[in-house]
């Protein structure tokens, strides 16, 4: 990413953080007997599957707050937009007698605009306000989420970035005006991708197809949802595992061949879900103790299991075949952060 792109991204992150703070009301602790309904589109429908974010939230609550006996209900339907949520609100949400409703919507309202089936900005805002009013009248509180991504590129070049940001700004505005708690998933996704998508991949970091969540994406959203519900995910307290790799290239290897190795290593985060972060650089030490090692790489995993999945992964093994004949030496050092 260019310096200009990073500066613009940083400015955007600051703006989104301020917007988030302006519209967020503090998370309320869950109470005994709470019934939480997740209302949304295909992302939420898939989220109720075995490894989906709704299921992960339910499992975390059962493990960490079993005494509260909180009920978690998924109410996602593929293709839904704000008007669809409003149409089925009574049937799929209010009839369940919820105490908390999490609204995760907006992708299709923007995405379907390409085929003339989107939702206008005015109707999107008005519809959200009507939905929230009905939920509040029924005695439940709302956690309103901004939409996440339609494409994971970090340089603002996803085709619907501008429009999606406009609709997310509407969601923030609605949260503030209705005094609803805001979960700014858009901001969280952009921040995560800025750190974890060094190759500017269109998909594969948190999504399978630019929109729908992969396993890492479901875990990421589940952690965000738990945070919004006032629950600390135990997974977040575990120390991260750093996998440090140093390369010394053979004298005959050309700069172009070295760059090919660097580029190939940089694609692994988009191919291997276990990778949490990736960084690399060339030696700039003034002590003269590099012993011929010129390139360093740091791969971060959530835990040892992530590393153990990474090492035999076909994408990693393919990379090993590429780099093996070109290096004169390799050093590998793994450590848990803070241990």
C-alpha positions as CSV (number, residue, x, y, z in Angstrom):
1,X,0.0,0.0,0.0
2,X,1.4,3.4,-0.9
3,X,2.1,6.1,1.7
4,X,-0.8,8.2,0.4
5,X,-3.1,5.2,0.7
6,X,-2.0,4.6,4.3
7,X,-2.5,8.2,5.2
8,X,-6.0,8.2,3.7
9,X,-6.8,4.9,5.4
10,X,-5.6,6.3,8.7
11,X,-7.7,9.4,8.3
12,X,-10.7,7.3,7.5
13,X,-10.1,5.1,10.6
14,X,-10.1,8.3,12.7
15,X,-13.3,9.6,11.2
16,X,-15.0,6.2,11.7
17,X,-13.8,6.0,15.3
18,X,-15.3,9.4,16.1
19,X,-18.5,8.4,14.3
20,X,-18.6,5.2,16.3
21,X,-18.1,7.0,19.6
22,X,-20.8,9.5,18.7
23,X,-23.4,6.8,18.2
24,X,-22.5,4.2,20.7
25,X,-24.4,3.7,23.9
26,X,-22.7,1.5,26.5
27,X,-23.2,-2.2,26.4
28,X,-25.6,-3.4,29.1
29,X,-24.8,-6.6,31.0
30,X,-26.9,-9.6,30.1
31,X,-29.5,-10.6,32.6
32,X,-30.9,-14.0,33.6
33,X,-33.5,-15.2,31.0
34,X,-32.5,-12.7,28.3
35,X,-33.5,-13.7,24.8
36,X,-31.2,-12.4,22.0
37,X,-32.4,-12.4,18.4
38,X,-29.9,-11.9,15.6
39,X,-31.8,-10.3,12.7
40,X,-30.2,-10.1,9.2
41,X,-29.6,-11.5,5.8
42,X,-27.6,-14.5,4.5
43,X,-24.6,-13.7,6.6
44,X,-26.8,-14.2,9.7
45,X,-28.6,-17.1,8.2
46,X,-25.2,-18.9,7.7
47,X,-24.2,-17.6,11.1
48,X,-26.7,-20.0,12.6
49,X,-24.7,-22.9,11.1
50,X,-22.3,-25.2,13.0
51,X,-19.3,-22.7,12.7
52,X,-21.3,-19.5,12.2
53,X,-21.0,-16.4,14.4
54,X,-24.5,-16.9,16.0
55,X,-23.6,-20.4,17.0
56,X,-20.2,-19.2,18.4
57,X,-22.0,-16.6,20.5
58,X,-24.4,-19.1,21.8
59,X,-21.5,-21.5,22.7
60,X,-19.6,-18.7,24.4
61,X,-22.5,-17.7,26.5
62,X,-23.3,-21.2,27.5
63,X,-19.7,-21.7,28.6
64,X,-19.1,-18.4,30.3
65,X,-22.5,-17.3,31.6
66,X,-24.4,-20.6,31.9
67,X,-26.2,-19.4,35.0
68,X,-28.0,-16.7,33.1
69,X,-29.6,-19.2,30.7
70,X,-29.5,-16.7,27.8
71,X,-31.4,-17.9,24.7
72,X,-29.8,-17.1,21.3
73,X,-32.0,-17.1,18.2
74,X,-30.9,-16.7,14.6
75,X,-33.3,-14.8,12.3
76,X,-31.4,-14.3,9.1
77,X,-32.8,-14.8,5.6
78,X,-30.7,-14.7,2.4
79,X,-31.2,-11.7,0.2
80,X,-32.9,-9.6,2.8
81,X,-32.8,-5.8,2.8
82,X,-34.2,-3.4,5.4
83,X,-37.8,-3.5,3.8
84,X,-37.7,-7.3,4.2
85,X,-36.8,-7.1,7.8
86,X,-39.6,-4.8,8.4
87,X,-42.1,-7.1,6.7
88,X,-41.2,-10.1,8.8
89,X,-40.4,-8.3,12.1
90,X,-43.5,-9.5,13.9
91,X,-43.3,-13.1,12.7
92,X,-39.6,-13.7,13.1
93,X,-38.6,-11.4,15.9
94,X,-41.3,-9.8,18.1
95,X,-43.3,-13.1,18.4
96,X,-40.2,-14.6,20.0
97,X,-40.5,-12.0,22.9
98,X,-36.8,-10.9,22.7
99,X,-35.1,-8.7,25.2
100,X,-32.2,-7.8,22.9
101,X,-32.3,-7.6,19.1
102,X,-29.1,-7.4,17.1
103,X,-29.7,-5.9,13.6
104,X,-26.9,-6.8,11.1
105,X,-28.1,-5.5,7.7
106,X,-27.1,-3.3,4.8
107,X,-25.1,-5.4,2.4
108,X,-28.0,-6.3,0.1
109,X,-29.5,-2.8,0.3
110,X,-26.2,-1.6,-1.4
111,X,-25.2,-4.7,-3.4
112,X,-28.6,-5.1,-5.1
113,X,-28.4,-1.6,-6.3
114,X,-26.4,-2.9,-9.2
115,X,-29.5,-4.8,-10.5
116,X,-32.0,-2.0,-9.6
117,X,-33.2,-3.9,-6.5
118,X,-31.4,-1.9,-3.8
119,X,-32.9,0.3,-1.1
120,X,-32.9,4.1,-1.5
121,X,-31.0,6.0,1.2
122,X,-34.2,7.6,2.5
123,X,-36.1,4.3,2.7
124,X,-33.1,2.6,4.3
125,X,-33.0,5.3,7.1
126,X,-36.7,5.4,7.6
127,X,-37.1,1.7,7.6
128,X,-34.4,1.2,10.2
129,X,-36.1,3.8,12.4
130,X,-39.5,2.1,12.1
131,X,-38.0,-1.3,12.9
132,X,-36.1,0.0,16.0
133,X,-39.2,1.9,17.2
134,X,-41.3,-1.3,17.0
135,X,-38.7,-3.3,18.8
136,X,-38.4,-0.7,21.6
137,X,-42.2,-0.6,21.9
138,X,-42.1,-4.3,22.5
139,X,-39.8,-3.8,25.4
140,X,-36.5,-4.9,23.8
141,X,-33.3,-3.0,23.2
142,X,-31.5,-2.8,19.9
143,X,-27.8,-3.3,18.9
144,X,-27.5,-1.8,15.4
145,X,-24.6,-3.0,13.3
146,X,-23.1,-1.3,10.3
147,X,-22.6,-3.4,7.3
148,X,-19.2,-5.1,6.9
149,X,-17.7,-5.4,3.4
150,X,-18.4,-6.0,-0.2
151,X,-14.8,-6.7,-1.1
152,X,-11.8,-6.9,1.2
153,X,-9.3,-4.6,-0.7
154,X,-7.8,-2.1,1.6
155,X,-7.0,0.7,-0.9
156,X,-10.6,1.8,-1.3
157,X,-10.9,0.2,-4.8
158,X,-13.8,-2.2,-4.0
159,X,-16.5,-1.1,-6.5
160,X,-19.1,-0.4,-3.9
161,X,-16.9,1.1,-1.1
162,X,-18.2,4.6,-1.5
163,X,-21.9,3.7,-1.4
164,X,-21.4,1.2,1.4
165,X,-19.7,3.8,3.5
166,X,-22.7,6.2,2.9
167,X,-25.1,3.6,4.1
168,X,-23.0,2.8,7.1
169,X,-23.0,6.5,7.9
170,X,-26.8,6.3,7.9
171,X,-26.7,3.4,10.3
172,X,-24.5,5.4,12.7
173,X,-26.8,8.4,12.4
174,X,-29.9,6.2,13.1
175,X,-28.2,4.6,16.2
176,X,-27.4,8.0,17.6
177,X,-30.9,9.4,16.9
178,X,-32.7,6.4,18.3
179,X,-30.3,6.1,21.3
180,X,-29.5,2.5,20.2
181,X,-26.2,0.8,20.9
182,X,-24.0,0.8,17.8
183,X,-21.7,-2.0,16.8
184,X,-19.6,-0.5,14.0
185,X,-18.6,-3.7,12.2
186,X,-17.6,-1.7,9.1
187,X,-14.9,0.1,11.1
188,X,-13.7,-3.1,12.8
189,X,-13.5,-4.9,9.4
190,X,-11.5,-2.0,7.8
191,X,-9.1,-1.8,10.7
192,X,-8.6,-5.6,10.7
193,X,-8.0,-5.8,7.0
194,X,-5.6,-2.9,7.0
195,X,-3.4,-5.0,9.3
196,X,-4.1,-8.5,7.9
197,X,-4.4,-8.0,4.2
198,X,-1.0,-6.9,3.1
199,X,-1.5,-8.1,-0.5
200,X,-4.7,-6.2,-0.9
201,X,-6.7,-9.4,-1.7
202,X,-10.3,-9.0,-2.8
203,X,-11.4,-11.9,-0.6
204,X,-10.1,-14.7,1.6
205,X,-9.2,-12.9,4.8
206,X,-12.5,-12.7,6.5
207,X,-14.8,-13.6,3.6
208,X,-15.2,-16.4,1.1
209,X,-16.5,-14.3,-1.7
210,X,-16.0,-10.7,-0.7
211,X,-19.2,-10.7,1.4
212,X,-20.0,-14.0,3.2
213,X,-17.9,-14.9,6.2
214,X,-15.3,-17.7,6.3
215,X,-14.3,-19.4,9.5
216,X,-12.0,-16.6,10.6
217,X,-14.7,-14.1,9.7
218,X,-17.3,-15.8,11.8
219,X,-14.9,-15.9,14.7
220,X,-14.1,-12.2,14.2
221,X,-17.8,-11.2,14.1
222,X,-18.7,-13.5,17.1
223,X,-16.0,-11.7,19.2
224,X,-17.4,-8.3,18.2
225,X,-20.9,-9.4,19.0
226,X,-19.9,-10.7,22.4
227,X,-18.1,-7.4,23.1
228,X,-21.3,-5.6,22.2
229,X,-23.2,-7.8,24.6
230,X,-20.7,-7.0,27.4
231,X,-19.1,-10.4,27.4
232,X,-15.3,-10.8,27.2
233,X,-14.3,-13.6,24.9
234,X,-11.9,-15.9,26.7
235,X,-10.1,-16.5,23.4
236,X,-8.9,-13.0,23.4
237,X,-6.9,-13.5,26.6
238,X,-4.7,-16.2,25.2
239,X,-1.2,-15.1,24.1
240,X,-0.6,-14.9,20.4
241,X,2.1,-17.1,18.7
242,X,4.7,-15.4,16.6
243,X,6.5,-17.5,13.9
244,X,9.7,-15.7,12.9
245,X,11.5,-16.7,9.7
246,X,14.8,-15.4,8.4
247,X,16.1,-16.1,4.9
248,X,19.7,-16.0,3.5
249,X,19.5,-16.2,-0.3
250,X,22.1,-17.9,-2.5
251,X,24.5,-15.5,-4.4
252,X,23.2,-16.5,-7.8
253,X,19.5,-15.8,-6.9
254,X,18.4,-12.6,-8.8
255,X,16.5,-9.7,-7.2
256,X,13.5,-10.7,-9.3
257,X,13.6,-14.2,-7.9
258,X,13.9,-12.8,-4.3
259,X,10.9,-10.6,-4.9
260,X,9.0,-13.6,-6.2
261,X,9.6,-15.3,-2.9
262,X,8.5,-12.2,-0.9
263,X,5.3,-11.9,-3.0
264,X,4.5,-15.6,-2.6
265,X,5.0,-15.5,1.1
266,X,2.7,-12.4,1.2
267,X,-0.2,-14.3,-0.4
268,X,-0.3,-17.0,2.3
269,X,-2.6,-14.9,4.7
270,X,-5.3,-14.8,2.0
271,X,-5.0,-18.6,1.6
272,X,-4.6,-19.9,5.1
273,X,-7.2,-18.8,7.6
274,X,-5.0,-19.7,10.6
275,X,-2.8,-16.7,9.9
276,X,-3.8,-13.7,12.1
277,X,-1.1,-11.3,10.9
278,X,1.8,-11.1,8.5
279,X,4.8,-8.7,8.3
280,X,8.1,-8.7,6.5
281,X,11.1,-6.5,5.9
282,X,14.8,-6.4,4.9
283,X,17.7,-6.1,7.3
284,X,18.6,-2.5,8.3
285,X,20.7,-3.3,11.4
286,X,23.9,-1.2,11.9
287,X,25.5,-3.8,14.1
288,X,26.7,-6.1,11.3
289,X,25.5,-9.3,13.0
290,X,22.9,-10.4,10.4
291,X,25.2,-13.2,9.2
292,X,24.0,-12.9,5.7
293,X,20.3,-13.1,6.5
294,X,18.6,-10.3,4.5
295,X,14.9,-10.9,4.7
296,X,12.7,-11.4,7.8
297,X,9.1,-12.5,8.1
298,X,6.8,-12.6,11.1
299,X,3.6,-14.7,10.9
300,X,1.2,-14.5,13.8
301,X,-1.2,-17.2,14.9
302,X,-3.9,-17.1,17.5
303,X,-2.5,-20.2,19.1
304,X,-0.3,-23.3,18.5
305,X,-3.1,-25.0,16.8
306,X,-3.0,-22.3,14.1
307,X,0.7,-22.8,13.5
308,X,0.1,-26.6,13.4
309,X,-2.5,-26.1,10.7
310,X,-0.3,-23.7,8.8
311,X,2.8,-25.9,8.5
312,X,1.3,-28.8,6.5
313,X,-1.2,-26.6,4.6
314,X,-0.9,-27.2,0.8
315,X,-0.4,-23.4,0.2
316,X,2.5,-23.3,2.6
317,X,4.0,-26.5,1.2
318,X,3.8,-25.1,-2.3
319,X,5.7,-22.0,-1.0
320,X,8.3,-24.2,0.6
321,X,8.9,-25.8,-2.8
322,X,9.4,-22.4,-4.4
323,X,11.8,-21.0,-1.8
324,X,13.8,-24.1,-1.0
325,X,16.2,-24.1,-4.0
326,X,16.9,-20.3,-3.6
327,X,18.0,-20.1,0.0
328,X,21.4,-20.7,1.5
329,X,20.1,-20.6,5.0
330,X,16.9,-20.3,7.0
331,X,16.2,-19.6,10.7
332,X,12.9,-20.2,12.4
333,X,12.0,-19.0,15.9
334,X,8.6,-19.3,17.5
335,X,7.4,-17.7,20.7
336,X,4.2,-16.8,22.6
337,X,3.9,-13.1,23.1
338,X,4.9,-12.2,26.7
339,X,6.1,-15.7,27.6
